[in-house]
Structure formats: structure tokens, C-alpha cells
Amino acid sequence: MKFEEVIGQEEVKERLLQMVRNNMLPHAMLFCGPQGSGKMALALAFASYLLCKNHDDHDSCGVCNQCGMLSKWGHPDLHFSYPVIRPKGTSSAHQMTSDDFSKEWQKMLAEGPYFTMDRWLKEMKAENQQAQIGVGDSNDLIRKLSFKASQGYFKVCVVWLPERMNDECANKLLKLLEEPPKGTVFIMVCEESEKLLETIKSRTQRIDIPPIKRETIERALVERRGIDAHAARRVSRAANGSWLNALEELDASSEKRQFLDMYMILMRNAYAGDIRELKKWSETAYAYGREKQKRMLIYFLHLVRENFMYNFRESELNYMTLEEEDFARNFAPFINEANVVEISRLMNLAIRDIGQNAYAKIVFFDLAVQMVIKLRMEN
């Protein structure tokens, strides 16, 4: 993969290239940024650049033998570590590793470097399971990285979502970071750095990946997706710096539209005080997997903010799709100064409880009943 395939992030690209030019490449880097900003795309492009034998000052060549292997993500000096599940029927004695799902991983990478955990869970057929990186992966990396690079000088290890490592894995990886094998470069792609061990963060060079600029997303939609300029302008604004959000806006059957329907059902029935319908709503939400439940609640938080800001009638303050704005036009007055803080608190508590494996049906029904009270608060 080449840097030219990464959407935007020109300053970050230049910083990475400058490290190589100045012979100041750290042995471990931590790419941090919001979902959809292109962290993984940058990691893959940089890994390709380091392993390409004919790269210039700006990009990998794309035609050498190394790039040929990298096009299928089968280069022997490129290693991946990522969260996996334990499939039903797998012996508890077996230590799960990333290699157990290598075919699914390569298939997903071949379809593009912009993806979510939910997409990965679907590739693994995870149902309601939560994925993690276990000690089997750290043991596997210690073994693989002990060998000399077979194609050149560098061995590159890309760790996707290192915050999902369990404690045993994290501690073993820490030892590997403290005494890295010669020529090894770790690129960690992280979304929740606060969940990483401080000792791991202290042994990596953090590189912050900002949201993609709105005009960059707009241009990419026109050039790569053939969208007309007017539609691209609105989609890029609603995307809020995320290429993944932009792609969702183009997908008529996207998860985001499903979440918008759930939000509207919740708010309408809560305002009407229809407990029976709210119970049905909580049962529907309960049927989602935990990862999807958390994403839905985070989306609800976003809409609460947007509905509140809509009351100020300043279009520059809002980042909504046409469908979201259609609902906000009538509903926004009920999200106001009297209740916006409390409603946001309720959403955050539900996110925390779901993350701590609370019984989701109770969490969602309690949220729905509490919403009846909050929506009736007056200014």
C-alpha cells in the first residue's frame, strides 16, 4: 500500500518520512486518533514503505518484489497482532493467536484499510463475543521476531488496537518493547490510549492522527466515489473528520440509519410515556451484541449534542445528515438547558454499564424509563 492511497493526513505522512530520512526512526510508535481518521491506513502505508527496497523520498515504489508481496499482505517480515475471539468448540488449552484468523484478516485488508471492530467481528463470525489480544499472541511475536529479517533489514509488527491486550499479554509485550530484536519496528494503532499500560506508552513514540479535514473528505468523495459536489459537501460535513462516517452516509442500509431509527423510537415513546413500547425497544436493543450496543449509545450521545445545538439556529454548529435534521427540526426543543446534561450523563452511564458486562436488557429499560422523566423537565 502506498501513502498516496491514504486519504489526507499529509502532515503526518511527512513526519513519518522525515524520521526515515534523518535516520531517527523509533523502534516503537503509537498511532492515536479517532475512528475513521486513517490510522490503520497510515500504519500499512508506512510498513510498506519501510519494507520496499526501491522507495524514494515520498513513497514506496509499488512494483518491486517486496511491494508485490505486500499487495497481498503476505510479506514474511510483516507481522500482525489484532484482537480475536475463541470460536465455540475450541479447547480452552489452545492459546488463541492472530494467526488463527489470518485468512479473514487478509481478506478484510484486501477490501480496504478503513474498517471498524464491528466489521472485524463479522469477519470472525463473533456473534456476541468480545475480542481481545491474549498471551498466545505475545508468545508468538517473541518467537517470530527472534528470527533475522528474511528480505532486508526491517521487521515490522503492526498491532491493531493494543488497548485490547489482556494483562498477561501486555506485560510480555512490554518486555519485548524494552529489548526489541534488531531491526524491529512496532507500529501500534490505538483508539483508546488511556486503557494502555503507562509503561507501554512510555516506551513508544506517540503520533497523533487528527480527524481528516472536511475539504479532503469532500474531494475524495468526488474523485474516488464519483459523488456530485453538492452531495459530497454535505456528506463531508456530517462525516465529522471520519472517512468511515462518510462511507456510512453513502450506504442506504448503514448501521447509522438503524441507530437513528432506534433513537427516534426511544425519544418519541419516552416523551409519550409509553412504557409498553419502551419495553419492546429495550428488548430490541438487548438483541444487539455488546460492541454494537456501545456504538449505538455513543451515536445517541452525538445526536443529543446535535439536537441541543440545533436550538441555537447556527448551521455552522451542527453536523447532521438530512434525516437527522428532519427529526431535530421538531424534536430539538425538548433537548434543552434543563435536561441536556442529565440526558448525557444517563447515556454515559449506560455505556459504562454495557462495557462492564451489566445485563443489557435492564440497562436499556432503565435508560428508557429515566428518559421519560428527563424529557418532561422544564426550562
N, C-alpha and C positions, 0 to 999 in steps of 0.2 A: 504494500500500500504506500502511496506517495503522499507527501504533505499537501500537494495540490488538490487532493481529494477531500481534505478536511475543510469543513465549512467555516470560514473566518479564522479567528484566533491568530492573526498574523504576528502580533507582538510575542505571543507565547512560542510560536514556531521559531522566530528569530532568536529568542533567548536560548532555546534548545540547541539550535545550530551554532550559536556563539560559544556555548560550552565546549562543543567538539572542536571548533576552530582554535580556541585558546587552550586546548588540552586541559580543561578544567571540569571534565565530566565526573560527577559524583557517582559513587558505587550504588547509591540507593536514592530514588526520587519518589515523592508522594504527590501525585496529581490530585488536587482537590477542587471541587466545583459542583454546581448544581446539576441535576439530571438534565440530559439533553444539550449540555454545553460542548460536548465533543471530547471529553477526557479520554475515553477509550480510543477514539479515532486518532487522537494525538499520540497516545501510547503506541498504537500499532504502527503509525507512520514513523515514529522515532525509532522503534525497534527495527523496522525495515531499513531505515537509513543507516543505523549502526552496523547491520549485518550485510548491507550491499557493498560489494567490492569496488564498484565504479561510481559511487555517489560524487556529486560535485558539491559546491558550497551551499546549494539551496535545496537539493532533493536527491532521493535515490534514483538510480538510472531506469529501473523498471524493466530492463531487458536482459540482465546478466543471469547466470545460473542461480545465484542466490535469490534474486527477485522472482525467478520462476518458481522456486520452492516456497517463497513467502506468499506468492499469489494464492496458494492452496493451504497456507499456514502449516506446512509440513517441514519447515527448516529444522535440522537436528540441533541447532544451537539456540533455538527459540523455545522457551518453556512457559507454560501457563499454569496458573493456580486460580481456582474460582470456586464459589460455593456449590455444593452438590447435596443431593438427598440420599437417603438409604431406601432403595426400592423395596417394596413388600416382598418378603420371602428371602431377602439377603441375610446371610448369617451374621449375627452380632460379632462374631470373631473376625469378620472381614473389616479391615480398616479402609473406609471409602477414600478414594483419591479422585482428583480431577480426570485422570486417565480413564476412569470408569465411564465417563460421559464424553470422551474425546470426539467421537463421531458427531454427536449432537452439537458440541461446541463448534467444531469446524464448519458444520452446516450453517449454524447461525452466523458465524463470522463471514462466511461466503455471501450471505444475503445483505451484509452491510454492517458497519461498525457502530451504528447508533441503535441501541436496544435497551430494554429495561429488565429488571429482575423478573417481572411477571412473564415477559417473553421467554426468558430462560427457564422458568419453572414449567411453562407449557411445553418447551422442547424436551424437558426431562419427564413430562407427564407426572408432575409432582402432586396433583390434586390439592390436598390441604396441608401439605408438609412445608416446613420452613428449611431453607438450605443453609449450610454452613461449611466452612473450611476446617477440616479436622486434622488431627495429628498425623494421619496417614499421608497427607499432602506434604507436611514439613519433612517427614522422613524420606518421602520420595524425592523432594527437591535436594536434600542433603546428598543423596546418592547420585542424582543426575548431574548436579553442579560440581561434584568431585572430579568428573572427567574433564580432560582438556578439550577446548573448543575444536570441533572437527573441521570447520570450514574457514576459520580465520582467527582473530584474536578474541572477539567478544562472545560471551554467552549472555543472553538477555532473558530475564524472567519477568513476565507481566503478571501481576497479582491483581485480579479484579475483585473489588470490594473486600479489602483486607480486614475491615471492621467486623466481618462475619467469621473471623477465625475464633475457634474456641480457645480457652486459656492455655491448654497444653500445646496446641499448635503455635499460638502466638509466642510462647516462651521459647520454643525450639527455633522458630524463625528469628527471634531476637539474637540467639547465639550465632546464627548464620550471617546476620547483618553485622554483628560485631567482628567476625573474622571471615569476610567473604572470600570465596575462592578467587584466584587470579583471573582477571578479565571479566568478572561477573558484574552485570548491571541489573539492578532491580528497579522496575517501574511499577509502583503501586497506584491503582486507580480507585480513589476513595470518594464517597459521598457523605459519610458521617464520621469525620476525623475525630470527633470528641469521644467516640467509642473505642478508639485505638489505644493501646498501652502507651503511656507517655515515653517509656524507654524506647519503643519502636519509632515514635515520631521524632525523638531526639537524634536518631541515627539515620534520618533521611533528610533530604533537602526538599522542602515543601515548594511546590509550584502551583499557584492558584490559577484556576481556569475560570475566567469570568463568563457571565451569560453572553451569548452571541449577540452582536449588535443587530438592531432591528433592520437596518438597511441591508445588512449582509444576508439575513434570512430572506428578506424581500427579493433581493437579487437572485439568490439560489433557487427560490421558488419559480421565478420566471425562467431562469436558464436551465435548471435541472428537471423541473416538473412541468414546464410549459403552461404555467398559470398566468392569466392576464394580469396586468399591472395593478388594476384596482383591487381585485380579489387578493393578490399577493400582499398588498399594503395592509389590508385588514387582518389577514391571517398572521402576518409577521408581528403585528401589534399585539394580537391575542396570544401569540406564542410566548411572549414574555422572556425572550432570550433562549428558548429551548427549541432545537430542531425537532425533537420528538413531539413537542406540543404542536408544532407546525404540521407535521405529518398526520397527527391525530385529527387536526382540523379538516384535513383533506379526505379523511376516511369516514364515509357516511355511517358506518356501523361501529364507530370507535367506542371504546370503553368510556370515554369522557361524556359522550351523549347519554350513555346508560346512567352514569353518575348524575348528570343533570336531571334526568327523569326522576331519579331517587330523591334528589334534593327538593324538587318541586312537589313531589308527593308528600314528603315529610313536612314541608313548610305549610302547605295547604291544609293538610289534615290536622296539624298541630294548631294552626290558627282557628280551625273549626272545632277543635276539641274532640275530634272523632277517635276515641280510644280504640275502638274495634279495628279501624283501618290502620291505626298506628301499630297495633299488634301485628297485623299482616305485614306491614312494612318492615318491622324488626325481624320477622321470620325470613323475609326475602334477603335482607342484609346478612342474616346469620348464615345463609347458604353459601355466601362468598367465602373464599379462602382468606386467611388472616392477612396475607400481603395485599390482597385486593381490598379488604375492609379498611386497612390503613390508608391506602391510596385514595379511597372514596372519602374518608374523613378529612384528609388533607385538602382534597378538592373542595369539600364543603367549607372549610376554613377560608379558602380562596374566595368562594362565592359570597360568604358573609362579608368579607372585606369589600368586595366589589359592589355589593348591594348597599352597603353603608356609604361608600364614596359616591355612589350614583346620586344620592340625595343632594350633593353639592352642585350638580349640573355643570361640572367641569370635565369635558370629554377627555382632556389630557391626563386626568387622574384615573381613568378606567381602562381596563384591559379585558374586555369581554367579547365573546362571539355574538353574532346576531341573535341566536337562540337564547343565549344567556341574558342579553339586553332586553329581549322581548318580555322575559319573565320579570326582570328587575324593574321594568317600567311601571308595573302595578304593585309589585311586592316590596320594593326598596323602602318605602316609608315605614314599614314595620320592623326594619333593622335600623335602629336609631341610637342616639346618645344614651338612652336609658337602658338599653339591653345588649348593645354590641359587645361590650367587654365580657359580660356574663355568658353570652352565647359562645363566644370564642373560647372561654375557659371550659365550658362543657365539652366542646369539640376536642380540645387538647387533652382533657381527662379521658375521654373515650379512646383517643389514640394511644395514650399511655396504657390504659387497661387492656386494650387489644394486644399491644406489644408485650404485655406481661402475662398473656395467655388466660385472661379472665374469660368467663363464659359469655361468648359474644351475644347470645340471644338476650340475656339480661342487660348487658351493656347498651345495646341498641334500643331496647324498650325503655330503659331508664332515660336515655338521651331524648327519646321521642316525648315521653311524659313531661320531662323537665322543659322541653321546648314549648309545650302548651303554656306553661307559666311565663316563660321569658317573653314570648311574643305578645302577651297581654299586658306587659309592663308599659306604663305610660310615661311620656316625657315629663 
